């Protein structure tokens, strides 16, 4: 027997593990349903589910998603923001309509509805406020007893009204409004807000505050059953095969009523029997010696590998502290990009995963000095990134995912599968990864030292790089990013998280598009994929957010935001701006529509001093305007975007449009302002009207 190997100890551990596994297989649901849906400062339990809390721990009608630390109750056709922790004893929750949270005039109008078998909103001291849209005030018989507020939807402005319908004196007014207004919806508000809105002096700000204050709902699903289950130290949930049926998850099994009543649920099972344990233990005894020998050999090989790797670890630590690294490598918050090194290690060809290299956790621990904090490059969306150096001398960036739950494993596998099938000079190429059964999920890329586009535009490199981040560099970045996305779409892949933080730059400012954790493979011949919206606030396609339909035009919208960032050097979302301008896309559309492009453009890139630059920026802003259209069919394809940007760069479009200055909007068409004087002699002698038609998206 090998030194240090105790077969009796191994046998004991295996027996205990098997007994625990068999008797505790049913404990998984019990443990899972002890977790809460955590989002920001709010924690929710049964009947709610979502995030790390499985579906069977809640009821189908109570799905939640966490959006910017705000839990959102997914409920067609209107989603609801959860405003505070619910009162579990009273089964009440305060919510507000997500579509009216920051916009009184959403593109789609829906009444406030909820399933009466799941919720009850009638037992609270609250009233409905009526909202009337697109009203023709010239047709009113009498002036409405209500409060007017302006609305602009898809560039069309109209008068709208709100009023509280509690009083019988407004019945005729309501009838008049319903006849003369195109749309009408009702939203509950609390009594305090109703009193304010009932005043003749109430304003649209009062209405917005009332809608944000929300209203109460009481859930009524399986309340008595859940109470009985919890009294028996169980945890409430639903049948995994029939989610509408209640199940009480207990420490020793899944039961249809309570843990005391031990009536076994069809979707689960009761406690295990001792004979099954003994039969398996008998089989274990027969193989324990062989298993122990294998275990011993593995431990010995692992110790030898770590011992041999120690000199390399010392070497990489010395490299990090040397002045050469300090001067040549700029540790940024980018999610690093990919390798073109011709070096290969003989050890790296031993195994592959989706066709890519598989590293052991120990190899990467050595490469990063055991994930030393001094090696940290930054935090990505799903993990921390470290600088590392492999045994063959290659510099790498190692993305260590935060946790190995099901969602992280899914994103890990998704990124590995997508990256291994791609080959494009402007896309990240995966260098390797750990096995999905590794103690941690880790992705390995080539280390790219020049940061992200966001770093250079408005991040920590903005001040130091302003002299070299010229308009020509920005235009080239937009072209290479567009070519990468067009390649993805041609490969039936939607990136789904296009943003300047995911556009990496090498030392020559060449683009490497990164982070494919949220990407989706697009089925052939499909018009869209139905999925809950994911992505980064400020970049998410509004039609995708409203309709849950993901298309390649969702990437086009996000790319439009990137174009505006390249033009303006502003962040996609900035709460320090005016509340109407927090979202950069909204700010840009307003500036472009009101032909005030000069107020949007970064002053440092020559818009006011160089006529050629002014022409190109104007044309790029026109393209961004098309990409940011609310309706996806109005947006160009990425293939068209590449062609337009290449034309601008090659001065092909400038030859046809030599005196373009600003963009205005007239009945949905894009026109160029022809009344502005040229800012410099090289700009041109005359100004001409440019073709106002929007090219069709034939490839959409």
Secondary structure as GFF3:
##gff-version 3
##sequence-region A 1 700
A	DSSP	alpha_helix	7	24	.	.	.	ID=ss1
A	DSSP	alpha_helix	27	32	.	.	.	ID=ss2
A	DSSP	beta_strand	37	39	.	.	.	ID=ss3
A	DSSP	beta_strand	42	44	.	.	.	ID=ss4
A	DSSP	three_ten_helix	55	57	.	.	.	ID=ss5
A	DSSP	three_ten_helix	60	62	.	.	.	ID=ss6
A	DSSP	beta_strand	64	67	.	.	.	ID=ss7
A	DSSP	beta_strand	70	73	.	.	.	ID=ss8
A	DSSP	beta_strand	80	82	.	.	.	ID=ss9
A	DSSP	beta_strand	92	97	.	.	.	ID=ss10
A	DSSP	beta_strand	119	120	.	.	.	ID=ss11
A	DSSP	beta_strand	126	135	.	.	.	ID=ss12
A	DSSP	three_ten_helix	137	139	.	.	.	ID=ss13
A	DSSP	beta_strand	147	153	.	.	.	ID=ss14
A	DSSP	beta_strand	156	164	.	.	.	ID=ss15
A	DSSP	three_ten_helix	168	170	.	.	.	ID=ss16
A	DSSP	alpha_helix	171	180	.	.	.	ID=ss17
A	DSSP	beta_strand	181	190	.	.	.	ID=ss18
A	DSSP	alpha_helix	191	197	.	.	.	ID=ss19
A	DSSP	alpha_helix	204	213	.	.	.	ID=ss20
A	DSSP	beta_strand	215	219	.	.	.	ID=ss21
A	DSSP	alpha_helix	223	231	.	.	.	ID=ss22
A	DSSP	beta_strand	235	238	.	.	.	ID=ss23
A	DSSP	beta_strand	246	250	.	.	.	ID=ss24
A	DSSP	beta_strand	253	255	.	.	.	ID=ss25
A	DSSP	alpha_helix	274	321	.	.	.	ID=ss26
A	DSSP	alpha_helix	323	328	.	.	.	ID=ss27
A	DSSP	three_ten_helix	346	349	.	.	.	ID=ss28
A	DSSP	beta_strand	352	353	.	.	.	ID=ss29
A	DSSP	beta_strand	356	357	.	.	.	ID=ss30
A	DSSP	alpha_helix	361	367	.	.	.	ID=ss31
A	DSSP	three_ten_helix	373	375	.	.	.	ID=ss32
A	DSSP	beta_strand	376	379	.	.	.	ID=ss33
A	DSSP	beta_strand	383	389	.	.	.	ID=ss34
A	DSSP	beta_strand	395	401	.	.	.	ID=ss35
A	DSSP	alpha_helix	406	419	.	.	.	ID=ss36
A	DSSP	beta_strand	432	433	.	.	.	ID=ss37
A	DSSP	beta_strand	442	446	.	.	.	ID=ss38
A	DSSP	alpha_helix	453	458	.	.	.	ID=ss39
A	DSSP	alpha_helix	462	465	.	.	.	ID=ss40
A	DSSP	alpha_helix	471	490	.	.	.	ID=ss41
A	DSSP	beta_strand	493	494	.	.	.	ID=ss42
A	DSSP	three_ten_helix	500	502	.	.	.	ID=ss43
A	DSSP	beta_strand	503	505	.	.	.	ID=ss44
A	DSSP	beta_strand	511	513	.	.	.	ID=ss45
A	DSSP	beta_strand	520	521	.	.	.	ID=ss46
A	DSSP	beta_strand	529	530	.	.	.	ID=ss47
A	DSSP	alpha_helix	542	547	.	.	.	ID=ss48
A	DSSP	beta_strand	549	550	.	.	.	ID=ss49
A	DSSP	alpha_helix	552	568	.	.	.	ID=ss50
A	DSSP	alpha_helix	584	593	.	.	.	ID=ss51
A	DSSP	three_ten_helix	597	599	.	.	.	ID=ss52
A	DSSP	three_ten_helix	603	605	.	.	.	ID=ss53
A	DSSP	alpha_helix	611	627	.	.	.	ID=ss54
A	DSSP	three_ten_helix	632	634	.	.	.	ID=ss55
A	DSSP	alpha_helix	638	649	.	.	.	ID=ss56
A	DSSP	alpha_helix	652	656	.	.	.	ID=ss57
A	DSSP	beta_strand	663	666	.	.	.	ID=ss58
A	DSSP	beta_strand	669	672	.	.	.	ID=ss59
A	DSSP	three_ten_helix	681	683	.	.	.	ID=ss60
###
